[in-house]
Amino acid sequence: MTDFERKRVVVTGLGAITPIGNTLAEYWEGLLSGRNGIGPITLFDASRHDCRIAGEVKGFSPHDYMDRKDAKRMDRFAQFGVAASKQAIADGQFVINELNAEQVGVIIGTGVGGLKVLEDQQEVYLTKGPSRCSPFMIPTMIANMAAGLTAIHIGAKGPNSCTVTACASGANAVGDAFRLIQSGYAQAMICGGTEAAVTPLALAGFAASKALSTRNDDPAHASRPFDRDRNGFVMGEGAGILLLEELEHALSRGARIYAEIVGYGMTCDAYHMTAPVPGGEGAARAMQMAMKDGGITPEQVSYINAHGTSTPANDVTETKAIKKALGDAAYKVAISSTKSMTGHLLGGSGGIEAVAAVMAIANDQLPPTINLENPDPECDLDYVPNHSRAQKVDVVLSNSFGFGGHNVTLAFKKYSQG
């Protein structure tokens, strides 16, 4: 496809269900104020676990977005996805009707899907027998249901899919939706990521792999990306959703435009199941691809929303990847990890972080990396430590990396008519 044939794609609506706020306004205010969303786990009894902290969504009622019957037939991850999608549509004042339904699609990624339903039904199977398992078990646990149920609730009959690329899932969903509009397969897409994997089995599995922080006595400081004293990531949950539109379609209805999405880079390390390739070569290529796709030079990048998990391996490797991708410009770009506040939403992280990236452009403000008290000597870039920063933001890269070696970078820029 030549550049001439590509359609321009803009962001016109945003939705967020997060550990630091259940609306876009609450989430953004929480980011700028450096609000900590991590605390002791309350969703289940975690007393037997080595890690007993997480970034839980608090005060969420699915009945604000759907009736009780529908809510009962959804896992929490799907409830989050539907809720954030409805927020994004309302935020964009976007109307779906018989005239445009076939041109409106949904792609919502998730890393795990309905794990809580699977765990609960396994218990039913073991204690009460196979005949007592719910007929809704399969349709509530499968990963594509956030996308499918969202389409049902909003009436979107266009392209519909679910990306499952571990912690890159939400970012892949946004990138794939961007490509569909850019190529003319849809006029608008609801896209992003959702996750609700703060469950006993997921917690045990991540803890067994020594990936989680065990700073149980100090949850407010447990997620500390790029800090010398980091000791693992903290699980989070929630959803981040973007409404993308073809530019001319958005202009024709007088839509408010937050930003333009201009680039999408996607690579694989082809190296290890869980560890990033040393030196960050795969992540660097994803950033370079996104910049080339968007016609962006390293010097034009204002801000990078880092993957920044707070694990020993990721933060150093991502720092090296940024240097490899941006060269000398790496030392001038602002970088932050919002996971320091929300925890790691796994497949949902690329969604809420893309929302943060777009809001940074729209508001010319940068969210901080909180808990950055003793910088790792190998992490020597500008990570916007501890306090938000007001500055002009023209171009943002949003990084998401996942187990299996998946690397995704999204590139957004301030919208201009030219």
C-alpha positions in Angstrom: 0.0 0.0 0.0 1.4 3.4 -0.9 1.3 6.4 1.4 -1.1 8.0 -1.0 -3.7 5.3 -0.5 -3.5 5.4 3.3 -6.3 7.0 5.2 -5.5 9.1 8.2 -6.8 7.8 11.5 -7.6 9.9 14.6 -8.6 9.3 18.2 -12.0 10.7 19.1 -13.1 8.9 22.3 -11.5 7.3 25.3 -12.6 5.0 28.2 -10.8 3.7 31.2 -11.5 1.4 34.1 -8.4 1.3 36.3 -7.0 0.8 39.8 -6.7 4.6 40.1 -10.1 5.6 38.7 -13.1 4.3 36.8 -13.6 7.1 34.4 -11.3 8.9 32.0 -11.2 12.0 34.1 -10.5 10.0 37.3 -7.7 8.0 35.6 -6.0 11.1 34.1 -6.2 13.0 37.4 -4.8 10.0 39.2 -1.9 9.8 36.8 -1.0 13.5 37.1 -1.3 13.5 40.9 0.8 10.3 41.2 -1.9 8.4 42.8 -1.0 4.9 44.0 -3.6 2.2 43.1 -1.8 -0.8 44.7 -2.8 -2.3 48.0 -3.6 -5.6 49.8 -5.6 -8.0 47.7 -9.3 -8.0 48.7 -10.8 -10.1 45.8 -9.9 -13.3 47.5 -8.0 -14.6 50.6 -4.4 -14.3 49.6 -2.9 -15.1 52.9 -1.2 -18.3 51.6 0.5 -16.5 48.8 4.0 -15.1 48.7 2.6 -12.0 47.0 -0.5 -10.5 48.6 -0.8 -7.1 46.8 -2.3 -6.0 43.5 -3.7 -3.0 41.7 -7.4 -3.8 42.0 -10.3 -1.9 40.4 -12.3 -0.4 43.3 -15.9 0.7 43.4 -16.8 -0.7 40.0 -20.4 -1.7 39.4 -21.2 -3.5 36.1 -24.8 -2.5 36.6 -23.9 1.1 35.6 -23.3 -0.3 32.1 -25.5 -3.3 31.7 -28.5 -5.1 33.4 -28.0 -7.7 36.1 -28.7 -10.7 33.7 -26.0 -9.6 31.3 -23.5 -8.9 34.0 -24.1 -12.3 35.6 -23.2 -13.9 32.2 -19.8 -12.1 31.9 -16.5 -12.6 33.5 -15.0 -9.5 35.1 -12.6 -8.9 32.2 -15.5 -8.7 29.8 -17.5 -6.4 32.1 -14.5 -4.1 32.2 -14.2 -4.2 28.4 -17.8 -3.4 27.7 -17.9 -0.6 30.3 -14.8 1.1 29.0 -16.0 0.7 25.4 -19.3 2.4 26.3 -17.4 5.2 28.0 -15.3 5.7 24.8 -18.4 5.9 22.6 -20.1 8.3 25.0 -16.9 10.4 25.2 -16.7 10.6 21.4 -20.4 11.3 21.1 -20.5 8.6 18.5 -23.8 7.2 17.4 -24.0 3.7 15.9 -27.2 3.0 13.8 -28.4 0.9 10.9 -26.6 3.3 8.4 -23.1 2.8 9.8 -23.1 -0.3 11.9 -21.3 -2.4 9.3 -18.5 0.1 9.2 -17.9 0.1 12.9 -15.7 -2.7 14.4 -14.3 -3.9 17.7 -10.9 -5.4 18.6 -10.2 -5.9 22.3 -7.2 -7.7 23.4 -6.6 -9.7 26.6 -3.8 -11.8 27.8 -5.7 -14.4 29.9 -9.5 -14.0 29.4 -12.0 -15.4 31.9 -9.6 -17.1 34.3 -11.8 -16.5 37.4 -14.7 -18.3 35.7 -12.4 -21.2 34.8 -11.1 -21.5 38.4 -14.6 -21.3 39.9 -15.9 -24.0 37.5 -13.0 -26.3 38.1 -13.9 -26.1 41.8 -17.5 -27.0 40.9 -16.4 -29.9 38.7 -14.2 -31.3 41.5 -16.7 -30.9 44.4 -20.0 -31.4 42.7 -19.3 -33.3 39.4 -19.4 -32.5 35.7 -23.2 -32.2 35.5 -23.1 -29.2 37.8 -20.8 -27.1 35.6 -22.5 -24.0 34.2 -23.6 -24.0 30.5 -22.2 -20.5 30.4 -18.7 -21.6 31.4 -17.2 -21.7 27.9 -18.8 -18.5 26.5 -17.8 -16.5 29.6 -14.2 -17.7 29.9 -13.0 -17.5 26.2 -10.8 -14.5 25.5 -12.8 -13.2 22.5 -15.9 -12.4 24.6 -14.9 -8.9 25.6 -14.9 -8.0 21.9 -17.9 -10.1 21.0 -20.1 -8.8 23.9 -19.0 -5.2 23.3 -20.2 -5.5 19.7 -23.5 -7.0 20.9 -24.0 -4.2 23.4 -23.2 -1.3 21.1 -24.5 -2.8 17.8 -21.1 -2.8 15.9 -21.3 -5.2 12.9 -18.0 -4.5 11.3 -14.6 -6.2 11.8 -14.4 -8.0 15.2 -11.4 -9.7 16.7 -9.4 -10.4 19.8 -5.6 -10.1 20.1 -3.9 -12.5 22.6 -0.2 -11.6 22.7 0.3 -11.6 26.5 1.2 -8.1 27.8 1.2 -6.7 24.2 -2.4 -7.7 23.6 -4.0 -4.3 24.1 -1.4 -2.5 22.0 -1.8 -5.0 19.2 -5.5 -4.5 19.3 -5.1 -0.7 18.8 -2.5 -1.2 16.0 -4.6 -3.8 14.2 -7.7 -1.5 14.4 -5.6 1.4 13.1 -4.6 -0.7 10.1 -8.2 -1.7 9.3 -9.3 1.9 9.1 -6.1 3.0 7.3 -6.9 0.3 4.7 -10.5 1.2 4.3 -12.1 -1.8 5.9 -13.9 0.2 8.6 -14.8 3.9 9.3 -14.5 3.5 13.1 -13.1 1.0 15.5 -13.5 0.4 19.3 -10.1 -1.0 20.4 -7.8 -1.6 23.4 -7.3 -4.1 26.1 -8.9 -5.6 29.2 -7.8 -7.9 32.0 -9.1 -9.3 35.3 -6.5 -11.8 36.2 -6.1 -11.0 39.9 -7.1 -14.5 40.8 -5.5 -17.2 43.1 -4.2 -19.3 40.2 -2.7 -16.4 38.2 -1.1 -15.0 41.4 0.4 -18.4 42.2 1.7 -18.8 38.7 3.4 -15.5 38.4 4.8 -15.8 41.9 6.3 -19.2 41.1 8.2 -17.7 38.2 9.6 -15.1 40.6 8.1 -12.3 38.5 6.1 -10.5 41.3 7.1 -8.0 43.9 6.7 -9.4 47.4 6.8 -5.9 49.1 3.6 -6.9 50.9 4.3 -4.6 53.9 4.7 -1.5 51.7 2.3 -1.9 48.7 2.4 1.9 47.9 6.1 1.6 46.9 6.1 -1.9 45.5 5.9 -0.9 41.8 9.0 1.1 41.2 10.1 1.0 37.5 13.7 2.0 36.8 14.5 2.1 40.5 17.6 0.2 41.8 15.4 -1.5 44.5 12.7 -2.9 42.3 12.0 -6.6 42.8 9.2 -7.5 40.4 6.0 -6.3 38.9 2.6 -5.9 40.7 -0.5 -7.3 39.0 -3.3 -4.9 38.1 -6.7 -5.2 36.4 -9.0 -3.0 34.3 -9.5 -1.8 30.7 -8.5 1.0 28.4 -10.4 1.6 25.2 -9.9 4.0 22.3 -12.4 5.1 19.6 -10.5 5.4 16.4 -12.0 7.1 13.3 -11.1 7.7 9.7 -10.2 11.4 9.7 -12.7 12.6 7.1 -15.5 10.7 8.9 -14.6 12.4 12.2 -14.4 15.8 10.6 -17.8 15.3 8.8 -19.6 14.9 12.1 -17.6 17.6 13.9 -15.9 15.2 16.3 -13.4 16.4 18.9 -10.0 15.0 18.0 -7.6 14.1 20.8 -4.7 13.0 18.6 -3.8 11.2 15.4 -2.4 7.7 15.4 0.3 7.5 12.8 2.5 4.5 13.4 2.5 0.8 14.4 5.6 -1.4 15.0 5.3 -5.1 15.7 8.3 -7.5 16.1 9.3 -10.7 17.9 12.5 -11.4 19.8 12.4 -15.1 18.8 14.6 -15.7 21.8 13.0 -16.9 25.0 9.5 -17.7 26.5 9.7 -15.0 29.1 13.0 -13.1 29.0 13.7 -10.2 26.6 16.6 -10.5 24.3 19.7 -8.9 25.8 20.2 -5.4 24.5 16.5 -5.0 23.5 17.0 -5.5 19.8 13.4 -6.6 19.2 11.9 -3.8 21.2 14.2 -1.3 19.4 13.0 -2.5 16.0 9.4 -2.1 17.0 10.0 1.5 18.0 11.9 2.1 14.7 9.2 0.6 12.7 6.5 2.7 14.4 8.6 5.9 13.7 9.2 4.9 10.1 5.5 4.1 9.6 4.6 7.5 11.0 7.3 9.5 9.2 8.8 10.4 12.6 12.4 11.1 13.4 13.8 10.3 16.8 14.3 14.0 17.5 10.6 14.6 17.1 9.5 12.2 19.9 8.4 14.2 22.9 7.5 11.3 25.3 7.6 7.6 25.6 5.1 5.7 27.7 7.4 2.9 28.6 6.4 -0.7 29.2 8.3 -0.2 32.5 7.2 -3.3 34.4 9.5 -2.8 37.5 11.2 -6.1 36.9 15.1 -6.3 36.9 15.2 -7.5 33.3 12.7 -5.3 31.6 13.7 -1.9 32.8 17.3 -2.2 31.8 16.6 -3.9 28.5 13.9 -1.3 27.6 16.4 1.5 28.4 18.9 -0.1 26.1 16.3 -0.5 23.4 15.3 3.2 23.6 18.9 4.2 23.2 19.3 1.8 20.2 16.1 3.1 18.6 16.5 6.8 19.2 20.3 7.2 19.4 21.4 10.5 20.9 17.8 11.7 21.1 17.1 9.1 23.8 18.8 11.4 26.3 16.5 14.3 25.5 13.1 12.4 25.4 10.8 12.2 28.5 9.9 8.7 29.5 7.6 7.4 32.2 6.0 4.2 33.4 2.4 4.6 34.5 2.6 1.0 35.8 4.2 2.6 38.9 0.7 3.7 39.8 -1.7 1.2 38.2 0.4 -2.0 38.4 0.7 -4.2 35.4 -2.6 -4.9 33.7 -1.1 -7.6 31.5 -3.2 -7.7 28.3 -5.0 -4.6 29.4 -1.9 -2.5 29.9 -1.5 -1.5 26.3 -5.0 -0.1 26.3 -4.8 2.1 29.4 -1.3 3.2 28.4 -2.4 4.2 24.9 -5.1 6.3 26.6 -2.4 7.9 28.8 -0.3 8.6 25.7 -3.2 10.3 23.9 -4.1 12.3 27.0 -0.5 13.5 27.2 -0.7 14.9 23.7 -4.2 16.4 24.2 -3.2 18.2 27.5 0.5 18.8 27.0 1.2 17.1 30.3 3.4 14.1 31.2 2.4 11.5 33.9 5.3 10.6 36.3 7.1 7.5 37.2 6.4 7.4 41.0 8.6 5.6 43.5 11.7 6.4 41.6 13.9 7.1 44.6 17.2 5.4 43.9 17.7 5.3 40.1 19.3 2.2 38.7 22.7 3.3 37.3 21.9 1.3 34.1 18.6 3.2 33.7 20.1 6.7 33.1 17.4 8.4 31.0 14.7 11.0 31.9 11.9 9.0 33.5 9.9 12.0 34.8 10.5 11.0 38.4 7.7 11.3 41.0 6.0 14.4 39.7 4.0 15.1 36.5 5.4 17.7 34.1 3.8 20.3 31.9 5.5 20.5 28.5 4.5 20.6 24.9 3.8 17.1 23.6 3.8 16.6 19.9 4.7 12.9 19.3 4.4 10.0 21.7 5.5 6.4 21.5 3.7 3.8 23.6 5.6 0.5 24.3 4.2 -2.9 25.2 6.1 -6.1 25.4 4.8 -9.6 26.1 5.9 -13.1 27.0 6.8 -15.0 23.9 8.9 -12.1 22.7 6.1 -9.9 21.4 7.1 -6.2 21.0 4.6 -3.5 20.0 5.0 0.2 19.7 2.2 2.7 18.8 3.0 6.2 17.6 0.6 9.1 18.2 1.0 12.7 17.3 -0.8 16.0 17.8 -3.4 16.4 15.1 -2.9 19.1 12.5 -4.9 19.7 9.2 -1.8 19.6 7.1 
